[in-house]
Amino acid sequence: MMNFLIAAGKPPSPWTIVLIVAGFIVFIFICIFVYFLKVWIRALASGARVKIVDLIGMKLRKVSPLVIVDGRIMAVKAGLDVSTNDLETHYLAGGNVNKVIRALIAADKANIELSFKRAAAIDLAGRDVLEAVQTSVNPRVIDAPNPARGTDMVAAVAMDGISLKAKAKVTVRANLDRLVGGATEETIVARVGEGIVTTIGSAQSYKQVLENPDRISKTVLEKGLDSGTAFEILSIDIADVDVGENVGAKLETERAEADKRIAQAKAEGRRAMAVAQEQEMRARTQEMRAKVVEAEAEIPKAISEAFRKGHLGVMDYYQLKNIQADTSMRDSIAGTGPAAPGQPPEQPK
């Protein structure tokens, strides 16, 4: 309008400017009022009255009026008394107002005692409060072990050395009183797996477990595995039991093989020591023979010395040679003649 007046060559008067600004402000207020009026009429028509001032305050506090009003309408229609103040507080805390109201309605219809404060606490703790209420009404079945972890069965070894593999189905119901601070279903699965291993490991024979698989269920239930968890175990059913390998025999075989290798190593050590000792004795024998040869080399010198000093005559020398020849002949006949150098003496036959 102002541009039109300026283009027409007529400068706008101050009153015209005031009227234009006032009209713009009134238009904005009308749009805001219409927005809140729609929400207010919706709440009024549903029987969940909310003041327009409260709706404006929600908007200023950065709270979605639609979310609060929708939650208030659901609660009133279900016969629950939940104030907009509580809904705003939960919204500002980062909670899911819609899910909390739906959980309260489900708990009320199922005659489960659940207050708004407890439901809000469960929601703010990061748990799905609606799913928890649904699990309280309709128990859930958990696989133990969890196939998503890559393990289909729990393996354990009985006292007779036979391996068994078992799989269980655990029926649980959510415990709303322990949902805040209680352990998750992973703890249930781990405890059930521990109970299966304990039961199979304490069995004298694997046949006892195969004949009575329910002994695993009884043992596990008696341990109170749901203590400190957010669930209550209703039943534990053994879905499957398979016979594995003979672990005891395998371990005995491996131990025997290890003992054999140790014995072989010790025998090889003794053989090496014997060979070394034999080589040492041969060296000593050669050394002694060298000494004998050295001593025999002194005999001609001693004979010559005896000739020079007159202690030995010619006839004595010839008699000595005859005795040596006679001895050599006797040794040759008996087969015990002198051996070749480096060889042991020949033994008589």
SULCOR-V754351 format. One record per residue. N is the residue number from 1. RES is the residue in one small letter. SS is DSSP state (~ for helix, > for strand, _ for the rest). PHI is phi as a letter, one per 20 degrees, with the letter a starting at -180 (none if undefined). Layout:
[[N | RES | SS | PHI] [N | RES | SS | PHI]]
This chain:
[[1 | m | _ | none] [2 | m | ~ | f] [3 | n | ~ | f] [4 | f | ~ | f] [5 | l | ~ | f] [6 | i | ~ | f] [7 | a | ~ | f] [8 | a | _ | f] [9 | g | _ | n] [10 | k | _ | d] [11 | p | _ | f] [12 | p | _ | f] [13 | s | _ | e] [14 | p | ~ | g] [15 | w | ~ | f] [16 | t | ~ | f] [17 | i | ~ | f] [18 | v | ~ | f] [19 | l | ~ | f] [20 | i | ~ | f] [21 | v | ~ | f] [22 | a | ~ | f] [23 | g | ~ | f] [24 | f | ~ | f] [25 | i | ~ | f] [26 | v | ~ | f] [27 | f | ~ | f] [28 | i | ~ | f] [29 | f | ~ | f] [30 | i | ~ | f] [31 | c | ~ | f] [32 | i | ~ | f] [33 | f | ~ | f] [34 | v | ~ | f] [35 | y | ~ | f] [36 | f | ~ | f] [37 | l | ~ | f] [38 | k | ~ | f] [39 | v | ~ | f] [40 | w | ~ | f] [41 | i | ~ | f] [42 | r | ~ | f] [43 | a | ~ | f] [44 | l | ~ | f] [45 | a | ~ | f] [46 | s | _ | e] [47 | g | _ | n] [48 | a | _ | d] [49 | r | _ | f] [50 | v | _ | c] [51 | k | _ | f] [52 | i | ~ | f] [53 | v | ~ | f] [54 | d | ~ | f] [55 | l | ~ | f] [56 | i | ~ | f] [57 | g | ~ | f] [58 | m | ~ | f] [59 | k | ~ | f] [60 | l | ~ | f] [61 | r | _ | e] [62 | k | _ | m] [63 | v | _ | d] [64 | s | _ | f] [65 | p | ~ | f] [66 | l | ~ | f] [67 | v | ~ | f] [68 | i | ~ | f] [69 | v | ~ | f] [70 | d | ~ | f] [71 | g | ~ | f] [72 | r | ~ | f] [73 | i | ~ | f] [74 | m | ~ | f] [75 | a | ~ | f] [76 | v | ~ | f] [77 | k | ~ | f] [78 | a | _ | e] [79 | g | _ | n] [80 | l | _ | d] [81 | d | _ | d] [82 | v | _ | c] [83 | s | _ | e] [84 | t | ~ | f] [85 | n | ~ | f] [86 | d | ~ | f] [87 | l | ~ | f] [88 | e | ~ | f] [89 | t | ~ | f] [90 | h | ~ | f] [91 | y | ~ | f] [92 | l | ~ | f] [93 | a | _ | f] [94 | g | _ | n] [95 | g | _ | e] [96 | n | _ | e] [97 | v | ~ | f] [98 | n | ~ | f] [99 | k | ~ | f] [100 | v | ~ | f] [101 | i | ~ | f] [102 | r | ~ | f] [103 | a | ~ | f] [104 | l | ~ | f] [105 | i | ~ | f] [106 | a | ~ | f] [107 | a | ~ | f] [108 | d | ~ | f] [109 | k | ~ | f] [110 | a | _ | e] [111 | n | _ | l] [112 | i | _ | d] [113 | e | _ | f] [114 | l | _ | b] [115 | s | _ | e] [116 | f | ~ | f] [117 | k | ~ | f] [118 | r | ~ | f] [119 | a | ~ | f] [120 | a | ~ | f] [121 | a | ~ | f] [122 | i | ~ | f] [123 | d | ~ | f] [124 | l | ~ | f] [125 | a | _ | f] [126 | g | _ | n] [127 | r | _ | e] [128 | d | _ | e] [129 | v | ~ | f] [130 | l | ~ | f] [131 | e | ~ | f] [132 | a | ~ | f] [133 | v | ~ | f] [134 | q | ~ | f] [135 | t | ~ | f] [136 | s | ~ | f] [137 | v | ~ | e] [138 | n | _ | d] [139 | p | _ | g] [140 | r | > | d] [141 | v | > | d] [142 | i | > | d] [143 | d | > | e] [144 | a | > | c] [145 | p | _ | e] [146 | n | _ | f] [147 | p | ~ | f] [148 | a | ~ | f] [149 | r | ~ | e] [150 | g | _ | n] [151 | t | _ | c] [152 | d | _ | e] [153 | m | _ | b] [154 | v | > | e] [155 | a | > | d] [156 | a | > | b] [157 | v | > | d] [158 | a | _ | f] [159 | m | _ | f] [160 | d | _ | e] [161 | g | _ | n] [162 | i | > | e] [163 | s | > | e] [164 | l | > | c] [165 | k | > | c] [166 | a | > | c] [167 | k | > | c] [168 | a | > | c] [169 | k | > | d] [170 | v | > | d] [171 | t | > | e] [172 | v | > | c] [173 | r | > | c] [174 | a | > | f] [175 | n | _ | d] [176 | l | ~ | f] [177 | d | ~ | f] [178 | r | ~ | d] [179 | l | _ | f] [180 | v | _ | e] [181 | g | _ | n] [182 | g | _ | e] [183 | a | > | f] [184 | t | _ | e] [185 | e | ~ | f] [186 | e | ~ | f] [187 | t | ~ | f] [188 | i | ~ | g] [189 | v | ~ | f] [190 | a | ~ | f] [191 | r | ~ | f] [192 | v | ~ | f] [193 | g | ~ | f] [194 | e | ~ | f] [195 | g | ~ | f] [196 | i | ~ | f] [197 | v | ~ | f] [198 | t | ~ | f] [199 | t | ~ | f] [200 | i | ~ | f] [201 | g | ~ | f] [202 | s | ~ | e] [203 | a | _ | f] [204 | q | _ | f] [205 | s | _ | b] [206 | y | ~ | f] [207 | k | ~ | f] [208 | q | ~ | f] [209 | v | ~ | f] [210 | l | ~ | f] [211 | e | ~ | f] [212 | n | _ | c] [213 | p | _ | f] [214 | d | ~ | f] [215 | r | ~ | f] [216 | i | ~ | f] [217 | s | ~ | f] [218 | k | ~ | f] [219 | t | ~ | f] [220 | v | ~ | f] [221 | l | ~ | f] [222 | e | ~ | f] [223 | k | _ | f] [224 | g | _ | m] [225 | l | _ | f] [226 | d | _ | e] [227 | s | _ | f] [228 | g | _ | m] [229 | t | > | d] [230 | a | _ | e] [231 | f | > | c] [232 | e | > | c] [233 | i | > | f] [234 | l | > | e] [235 | s | > | a] [236 | i | > | c] [237 | d | > | d] [238 | i | > | e] [239 | a | > | e] [240 | d | > | a] [241 | v | > | c] [242 | d | > | d] [243 | v | > | e] [244 | g | > | e] [245 | e | > | e] [246 | n | > | e] [247 | v | ~ | f] [248 | g | ~ | f] [249 | a | ~ | f] [250 | k | ~ | f] [251 | l | ~ | f] [252 | e | ~ | f] [253 | t | ~ | f] [254 | e | ~ | f] [255 | r | ~ | f] [256 | a | ~ | f] [257 | e | ~ | f] [258 | a | ~ | f] [259 | d | ~ | f] [260 | k | ~ | f] [261 | r | ~ | f] [262 | i | ~ | f] [263 | a | ~ | f] [264 | q | ~ | f] [265 | a | ~ | f] [266 | k | ~ | f] [267 | a | ~ | f] [268 | e | ~ | f] [269 | g | ~ | f] [270 | r | ~ | f] [271 | r | ~ | f] [272 | a | ~ | f] [273 | m | ~ | f] [274 | a | ~ | f] [275 | v | ~ | f] [276 | a | ~ | f] [277 | q | ~ | f] [278 | e | ~ | f] [279 | q | ~ | f] [280 | e | ~ | f] [281 | m | ~ | f] [282 | r | ~ | f] [283 | a | ~ | f] [284 | r | ~ | f] [285 | t | ~ | f] [286 | q | ~ | f] [287 | e | ~ | f] [288 | m | ~ | f] [289 | r | ~ | f] [290 | a | ~ | f] [291 | k | ~ | f] [292 | v | ~ | f] [293 | v | ~ | f] [294 | e | ~ | f] [295 | a | ~ | f] [296 | e | ~ | f] [297 | a | ~ | f] [298 | e | ~ | e] [299 | i | ~ | f] [300 | p | ~ | g] [301 | k | ~ | f] [302 | a | ~ | f] [303 | i | ~ | f] [304 | s | ~ | f] [305 | e | ~ | f] [306 | a | ~ | f] [307 | f | ~ | f] [308 | r | ~ | f] [309 | k | ~ | e] [310 | g | _ | n] [311 | h | _ | e] [312 | l | _ | c] [313 | g | _ | e] [314 | v | ~ | f] [315 | m | ~ | f] [316 | d | ~ | f] [317 | y | ~ | f] [318 | y | ~ | f] [319 | q | ~ | f] [320 | l | ~ | f] [321 | k | ~ | f] [322 | n | ~ | f] [323 | i | ~ | f] [324 | q | ~ | f] [325 | a | ~ | f] [326 | d | ~ | f] [327 | t | ~ | f] [328 | s | ~ | f] [329 | m | ~ | f] [330 | r | ~ | f] [331 | d | ~ | f] [332 | s | ~ | f] [333 | i | ~ | f] [334 | a | ~ | f] [335 | g | _ | m] [336 | t | _ | d] [337 | g | _ | f] [338 | p | _ | f] [339 | a | _ | e] [340 | a | _ | f] [341 | p | _ | g] [342 | g | _ | n] [343 | q | _ | d] [344 | p | _ | f] [345 | p | _ | f] [346 | e | _ | f] [347 | q | _ | e] [348 | p | _ | f] [349 | k | _ | e]]
